[in-house]
Amino acid sequence: MSRRMERILVIKLSALGDFVLALAAMKKIRQAHPKAHITLLTTPPFEALARICPYFNAVDSGGRTDSFSGWMALRKRIRAASYDRVYDLQTSSRSNRIFQILRPRPPAWSGIALGCSLPHKNPLRNGMHTLERHADQLMYAGIWDDAPTEPGTAPPPDLSWVLKSAPTERPISGANRPRPYVMFVPGGASHRPEKRWPVERYSELARILYSRGFDIVIIGGPQEAELAHAIQRATPRARDLTGRTDFAKVAMLGARAALAIGNDTGPLHLAAAAGAPAIVLFSKASDPALSAPRGRVAILRAENLSDLPVAQVAQAANSLVPSPASTP
């Protein structure tokens, strides 16, 4: 009688920037368990992206519940699946609760839940960048012996698989010979306005980049349509895609973009991970040493983003990607 297939559960519930960075650890988990059946426990916003991701055989988007019946249903699903191992990449009070409701016989568990069998015991973990922290966690779990844990050494997430799932599309500008485009990500969490560069600066930057030969594509949630409209008033040909892109679509747009510019927010992380050269704008509200995207990325910082001049961002853009108008 053959041994049954190994069953693995990976937990990552939110948020988008953290989810994108966790894709590097998810890839390593797949490499360590090449023949396993791996399920991702996540939440609905990440389902479309997760379903085209090659690291998972199944996606359970019911990972966030606040009702007693919801918690009991989640426990029933996890127990019924008979997982051999769980990699908790969320490591939050919510994922700790998932572990606790599986007692008295939880699966082998990598994370920080009290009583788990594969604890990440590094006392410095909270001061590590997400990429190195996850690498270190997988080293403690026994699947990454030479994990790169020094600052800046862990590999960024690889989203090359995104374009393999992308349908052939007409050019983003609709032209026969389209201009290269720059993605703008001018929004962010509504309760964190201090993480946003003023929309007037984006408008001025859009005029500059359009004059240099780039089209402008603006992405964000439906609540950020007003930001897009403000930019369009300065650059009427800018394309407003706010509210029209799920995370998989954002990644596909990022993979084809000449450049992405935006605040420290999830869609910018996604575009950078998909391969777009990126400029990320950080205020004192967040620390790039802990969460900045990696790759061909320029980090611009100002204690207050309203103090960050347009000229500095425009110069960084020109350094990363020469203007089409100046290219023979």
C-alpha positions in Angstrom: 0.0 0.0 0.0 1.5 3.3 -1.0 2.0 6.1 1.4 -0.6 8.8 1.1 0.3 12.2 -0.3 1.7 14.7 2.2 -0.7 17.4 3.0 0.4 20.9 3.8 -1.5 24.0 4.9 0.0 27.6 4.4 -1.7 30.4 6.3 -1.6 34.0 4.9 -4.6 36.1 5.5 -3.6 39.7 4.8 -2.5 42.4 4.0 -1.6 42.8 0.3 2.0 44.0 0.8 2.7 41.3 3.3 1.0 38.7 1.1 3.2 39.6 -1.8 6.4 39.4 0.3 5.2 36.0 1.7 5.2 34.6 -1.9 9.0 34.1 -1.5 8.5 31.8 1.5 5.6 30.1 -0.3 7.9 29.3 -3.2 10.4 27.7 -0.8 7.7 25.7 0.9 6.7 24.3 -2.5 10.3 23.5 -3.3 10.7 21.7 0.0 7.5 19.7 -0.5 7.4 19.1 -4.3 4.9 16.3 -4.3 2.7 17.5 -1.5 -0.9 18.7 -1.8 -0.5 22.3 -0.5 -3.6 24.4 0.4 -3.5 28.1 1.1 -5.8 29.4 3.8 -6.4 33.1 3.0 -9.2 35.6 2.5 -11.4 36.6 -0.5 -9.3 39.5 -1.8 -6.3 37.2 -2.5 -8.3 34.3 -4.0 -7.9 35.2 -7.7 -4.2 35.7 -7.4 -3.7 32.6 -5.3 -5.6 30.4 -7.8 -3.1 31.2 -10.6 -0.1 30.8 -8.3 1.8 27.5 -9.0 2.7 26.9 -5.4 -0.8 25.7 -4.3 -3.1 22.9 -5.2 -6.1 24.4 -3.5 -7.2 27.7 -2.0 -9.5 28.1 1.0 -10.5 31.8 1.2 -12.5 31.3 4.4 -9.7 32.1 6.7 -11.2 35.2 8.4 -14.3 34.7 10.5 -15.6 36.3 13.7 -18.6 34.1 14.4 -18.6 31.0 16.6 -20.1 29.0 13.8 -17.5 30.2 11.4 -14.6 29.2 13.7 -16.2 25.8 14.2 -16.6 25.3 10.5 -12.9 26.3 10.0 -11.8 23.9 12.6 -13.9 21.1 11.0 -12.3 21.8 7.5 -8.8 21.8 8.8 -9.3 18.6 10.9 -11.0 16.8 8.0 -8.0 17.6 5.7 -5.6 15.8 8.1 -2.7 18.1 7.4 0.8 16.8 8.1 2.2 20.3 8.6 1.1 23.9 8.8 3.3 26.9 7.9 1.8 30.0 9.6 3.1 33.0 7.7 0.5 35.3 9.3 1.8 34.8 12.9 -1.0 36.9 14.3 -3.5 36.5 17.2 -6.0 35.2 14.6 -3.7 32.5 13.3 -2.7 31.7 16.9 -6.4 31.1 17.6 -6.6 28.7 14.7 -3.8 26.7 16.3 -5.5 26.7 19.7 -8.9 25.5 18.4 -7.1 22.5 16.9 -6.0 21.2 20.3 -5.5 18.7 21.7 -3.9 17.2 18.6 -2.8 20.1 16.3 -0.7 19.3 13.2 3.0 20.0 13.2 3.0 23.8 13.2 5.7 26.3 12.1 5.0 29.7 13.6 4.9 31.5 17.0 1.6 30.0 18.3 2.0 29.1 22.0 2.7 25.4 22.2 3.4 24.8 18.5 5.9 22.0 17.6 8.1 24.1 15.2 8.4 27.4 16.9 10.2 30.4 15.4 12.2 31.2 18.5 14.4 34.0 17.3 13.9 36.9 19.7 14.9 39.4 17.0 12.2 38.3 14.6 10.1 41.4 15.0 13.0 43.6 13.9 13.7 41.7 10.7 12.5 42.5 7.2 9.6 40.2 6.3 11.7 38.4 3.7 14.5 37.6 6.1 12.0 36.8 8.9 10.2 34.3 6.8 13.5 32.7 5.6 14.5 32.4 9.3 11.2 30.9 10.2 11.6 28.2 7.5 15.2 27.5 8.7 13.8 26.9 12.2 11.2 24.6 10.6 14.0 22.6 9.1 13.4 23.2 5.4 15.9 25.9 4.6 19.3 25.1 6.1 21.2 27.9 4.5 18.4 30.5 4.8 19.7 34.0 3.9 18.8 35.9 7.1 21.2 38.9 7.1 19.6 42.2 6.2 19.0 42.5 2.5 20.0 39.0 1.6 16.7 37.1 1.2 15.5 36.8 -2.4 12.4 38.8 -3.4 9.2 37.1 -4.5 9.1 35.8 -8.0 5.9 36.5 -9.9 7.1 35.4 -13.4 4.3 33.0 -13.4 1.8 35.8 -13.6 2.3 36.5 -17.2 1.9 32.8 -18.1 -1.7 33.2 -16.9 -2.3 36.5 -18.6 -4.6 36.7 -21.7 -3.3 38.5 -24.7 -4.5 42.0 -24.4 -4.7 45.0 -26.7 -2.0 47.6 -25.9 -2.7 49.6 -22.7 -2.9 52.8 -24.7 -5.0 51.4 -27.5 -2.4 52.6 -30.1 -0.9 50.4 -32.8 2.6 51.2 -31.5 1.9 52.0 -27.8 4.0 54.2 -25.7 5.5 52.6 -22.6 3.4 53.3 -19.5 4.1 54.2 -15.9 1.7 52.9 -13.2 0.7 55.4 -10.5 -0.4 54.1 -7.1 -1.5 57.3 -5.5 -3.8 55.8 -2.8 -3.5 53.7 0.3 -5.4 52.9 3.5 -7.9 55.7 4.2 -7.0 55.7 7.9 -3.3 56.3 7.1 -3.3 59.6 5.2 0.2 60.3 6.3 1.4 57.5 4.0 0.2 59.4 0.9 2.1 61.8 -1.3 -0.2 64.7 -2.1 -2.3 64.1 -5.3 -1.2 67.5 -6.6 2.4 66.2 -6.7 1.3 63.1 -8.6 -0.5 65.4 -11.1 2.6 67.4 -11.7 4.7 64.3 -12.0 2.2 62.9 -14.5 2.6 66.0 -16.7 6.4 65.6 -16.6 6.4 61.9 -17.5 3.8 62.2 -20.2 5.9 64.9 -21.8 8.9 62.5 -21.7 7.0 59.9 -23.7 5.2 57.8 -21.1 1.6 57.0 -20.8 0.1 57.1 -17.3 -2.0 54.3 -15.9 -3.6 54.9 -12.4 -4.7 52.0 -10.3 -6.4 51.7 -6.9 -9.7 50.8 -5.3 -13.0 52.4 -6.3 -12.7 54.8 -3.4 -9.6 56.3 -5.1 -11.3 57.3 -8.3 -11.2 61.0 -7.2 -7.4 60.8 -7.0 -7.4 59.5 -10.6 -9.7 62.2 -11.8 -7.5 64.9 -10.2 -4.5 63.5 -12.1 -6.5 63.3 -15.3 -7.3 67.0 -15.0 -3.6 67.6 -15.4 -2.9 64.8 -17.9 -6.2 64.1 -19.7 -4.8 61.1 -21.5 -4.0 59.3 -18.2 -6.0 56.1 -18.0 -8.1 55.5 -14.9 -8.2 51.9 -13.8 -9.3 52.5 -10.2 -11.9 49.9 -9.1 -11.3 47.8 -12.3 -8.4 45.6 -11.3 -8.2 42.7 -9.0 -4.8 41.7 -7.6 -4.0 39.3 -10.4 -4.7 42.1 -13.0 -2.5 44.5 -11.0 0.4 42.0 -11.2 -0.1 41.6 -14.9 -0.1 45.3 -15.4 3.1 45.6 -13.3 4.8 42.9 -15.3 4.4 45.0 -18.4 5.0 48.5 -17.0 8.0 50.5 -17.7 7.9 51.9 -14.2 5.6 51.9 -11.1 5.5 54.9 -8.7 3.5 55.0 -5.5 3.0 55.2 -1.8 4.0 52.3 0.5 0.9 50.3 -0.2 0.0 46.8 -1.4 -0.5 47.3 -5.1 2.9 49.0 -5.4 4.5 46.0 -3.8 2.6 43.7 -6.2 3.8 45.7 -9.2 7.4 45.7 -8.1 7.3 41.9 -7.4 5.9 41.3 -10.9 9.0 43.0 -12.3 8.2 46.7 -12.7 11.1 49.0 -11.8 9.5 50.9 -8.9 9.8 54.1 -6.8 8.3 53.7 -3.4 7.5 56.8 -1.3 7.9 56.3 2.5 7.0 58.7 5.3 7.9 58.4 8.9 4.7 56.2 9.3 6.5 53.1 8.1 10.0 51.6 8.0 11.4 50.4 4.7 13.9 48.3 6.6 11.1 46.1 7.7 8.8 46.0 4.7 10.1 47.6 1.5 9.7 45.7 -1.7 12.9 44.4 -3.3 14.1 44.2 -6.8 14.8 47.2 -9.1 13.4 49.6 -6.5 14.3 53.1 -5.4 13.2 54.1 -1.9 12.5 57.8 -1.4 11.9 59.0 2.2 10.6 62.1 3.8 9.4 62.5 7.4 6.3 64.1 5.9 5.6 63.2 2.3 4.2 66.7 1.7 7.8 67.8 1.9 9.0 65.4 -0.9 9.6 67.5 -4.1 8.3 66.4 -7.5 11.8 67.0 -8.9 13.3 64.4 -6.7 10.8 61.7 -7.8 11.2 62.7 -11.5 14.9 62.4 -11.2 14.6 59.0 -9.7 12.3 58.0 -12.5 14.8 59.1 -15.1 17.6 57.2 -13.3 15.5 54.0 -13.3 14.0 54.2 -16.8 15.3 56.6 -19.5 12.6 58.5 -21.3 11.4 57.0 -24.5 11.8 60.3 -26.2 15.5 60.3 -25.5 16.0 56.7 -26.6 17.1 56.2 -30.2 
